[in-house]
Structure formats: C-alpha cells, structure tokens
Amino acid sequence: MESCAFEFQNDFGSTAPPKEFPPHEDSNALTPKAVMGQVTFPISVAQNSKYFEMEHLMLGTAFLVGMSQFHFENMAVDLSHAEIDLYMTIASLVWGLTNGQQEKFAHIMKQHHTVLQLQSPRD
C-alpha cells in the first residue's frame, strides 16, 4: 500500500506548520460548555414567547423596535410604520459596522438630533 504525504504550504509559500494562537479573551467566545449545550442567553423565555405572540399578530418587528428603543413590551401597537422602518433600517446598517464606526454613527445621530431641534419652530 502506498503512503500519501501531505505537506502544508501557506499563502506565502512557507511549509512551516501554522502557529498555535493563545485562546481569545473574548467573553462571547464559545467554550466547551457552550458547545455541549449549556449556553445561556440574556433574553427571558417570557420575552421570547412575547415576540412570537406578537409575530403571530404581524407585530413581531414592531415588538423588537419597542423593546430595543423604548424598553416597553406594549409599544408595538403604538408605533407607526415609518418609525419601525427607520429603526429596522438603522439596525440593518449598524450590525455590520465596527465598534469605531458604530460610535461615529451614534455621534452623527446625536448631531442630527441637535440640528433638528435647532431647526424646529419654537412655541
């Protein structure tokens, strides 16, 4: 029987084996316990159930916006389509940004809010 030898070669042409990196210090990294199914989530079962209840009523997205922006479970019925669309559009943009980009975007939003207040008519 013939033996088959495999030689590792990286993108730079080196045949040295890849280096072992120290464990990542990220608190969100998977641990053996997480892999084995002992994962915990900060969301309660009640909130999860409430989302699916609201989704059944076609208000799931409104529920998410109400919880994330106002911290109220019962905001879903009071939000306009424009508000829901705005916050979901912002969320879809922000999730892909780096932390620095998110901070810059937050600063822009605060500046925008200040300018709108200055532009609004005073009573």
FIKE-570918 format. One line per 10 residues: number of its first residue (from 1); their letters; for each residue x, y, z of C-alpha. Coordinates in nm, 3 decimals. Example, Ala and Ser with C-alpha at 12.3 -4.5 7.8 and 13.67 -1.06 7.14 Angstrom:
<pts>
1 = as = 1.230 -0.450 0.780 ~ 1.367 -0.106 0.714 .
</pts>
This chain:
<pts>
1 = mescafefqn = 0.000 0.000 0.000 ~ 0.139 0.339 -0.098 ~ 0.167 0.613 0.163 ~ 0.048 0.957 0.079 ~ 0.239 1.251 0.228 ~ 0.082 1.591 0.260 ~ 0.296 1.899 0.305 ~ 0.135 2.211 0.444 ~ 0.202 2.525 0.244 ~ 0.054 2.861 0.337 .
11 = dfgstappke = -0.030 3.151 0.105 ~ 0.325 3.285 0.133 ~ 0.496 2.965 0.025 ~ 0.618 2.865 0.372 ~ 0.599 2.500 0.467 ~ 0.617 2.573 0.841 ~ 0.308 2.450 1.025 ~ 0.064 2.718 1.131 ~ 0.129 2.875 1.471 ~ -0.094 2.794 1.762 .
21 = fpphedsnal = -0.256 3.112 1.888 ~ -0.343 3.167 2.255 ~ -0.710 3.144 2.345 ~ -0.906 3.455 2.256 ~ -1.008 3.662 2.558 ~ -1.350 3.743 2.413 ~ -1.620 3.682 2.672 ~ -1.859 3.585 2.390 ~ -1.631 3.311 2.256 ~ -1.770 2.959 2.260 .
31 = tpkavmgqvt = -1.642 2.746 2.543 ~ -1.655 2.368 2.568 ~ -1.959 2.412 2.795 ~ -2.131 2.623 2.528 ~ -2.055 2.364 2.262 ~ -2.202 2.095 2.485 ~ -2.534 2.279 2.506 ~ -2.501 2.474 2.829 ~ -2.547 2.811 2.663 ~ -2.734 3.089 2.838 .
41 = fpisvaqnsk = -2.898 3.388 2.677 ~ -2.981 3.722 2.841 ~ -3.334 3.715 2.699 ~ -3.604 3.564 2.914 ~ -3.835 3.292 2.794 ~ -4.126 3.532 2.855 ~ -3.978 3.792 2.618 ~ -3.911 3.523 2.360 ~ -4.269 3.399 2.387 ~ -4.400 3.755 2.369 .
51 = yfemehlmlg = -4.209 3.813 2.044 ~ -4.364 3.506 1.881 ~ -4.706 3.603 2.012 ~ -4.664 3.947 1.855 ~ -4.522 3.798 1.535 ~ -4.839 3.585 1.509 ~ -5.030 3.915 1.509 ~ -4.792 4.055 1.242 ~ -4.633 4.284 1.504 ~ -4.305 4.099 1.567 .
61 = taflvgmsqf = -4.086 4.368 1.414 ~ -4.276 4.640 1.598 ~ -4.224 4.446 1.922 ~ -3.847 4.432 1.860 ~ -3.835 4.806 1.792 ~ -4.043 4.884 2.100 ~ -3.816 4.674 2.321 ~ -3.489 4.799 2.175 ~ -3.576 5.169 2.155 ~ -3.822 5.224 2.437 .
71 = hfenmavdls = -3.783 4.916 2.662 ~ -4.158 4.856 2.664 ~ -4.322 4.533 2.552 ~ -4.652 4.704 2.476 ~ -4.519 4.971 2.234 ~ -4.576 4.761 1.922 ~ -4.931 4.877 1.859 ~ -4.839 5.245 1.905 ~ -4.551 5.261 1.656 ~ -4.601 5.392 1.305 .
81 = haeidlymti = -4.473 5.204 1.001 ~ -4.230 5.491 0.941 ~ -4.079 5.450 1.292 ~ -4.048 5.075 1.256 ~ -3.891 5.108 0.911 ~ -3.645 5.373 1.032 ~ -3.522 5.171 1.331 ~ -3.500 4.845 1.136 ~ -3.305 5.019 0.858 ~ -3.065 5.165 1.115 .
91 = aslvwgltng = -3.025 4.824 1.280 ~ -2.952 4.657 0.945 ~ -2.683 4.917 0.878 ~ -2.524 4.921 1.224 ~ -2.489 4.546 1.274 ~ -2.217 4.531 1.008 ~ -2.014 4.825 1.137 ~ -1.704 4.804 1.352 ~ -1.722 4.940 1.707 ~ -1.546 5.259 1.598 .
101 = qqekfahimk = -1.784 5.305 1.307 ~ -2.083 5.246 1.538 ~ -1.955 5.514 1.776 ~ -1.908 5.756 1.485 ~ -2.258 5.681 1.357 ~ -2.402 5.739 1.708 ~ -2.223 6.075 1.719 ~ -2.370 6.167 1.379 ~ -2.718 6.074 1.501 ~ -2.675 6.294 1.812 .
111 = qhhtvlqlqs = -2.557 6.583 1.595 ~ -2.854 6.533 1.363 ~ -3.093 6.538 1.659 ~ -2.939 6.863 1.786 ~ -2.969 7.028 1.445 ~ -3.333 6.918 1.409 ~ -3.412 7.070 1.748 ~ -3.250 7.398 1.642 ~ -3.447 7.399 1.317 ~ -3.784 7.321 1.470 .
121 = prd = -4.015 7.618 1.530 ~ -4.034 7.734 1.890 ~ -4.368 7.800 2.055 .
</pts>
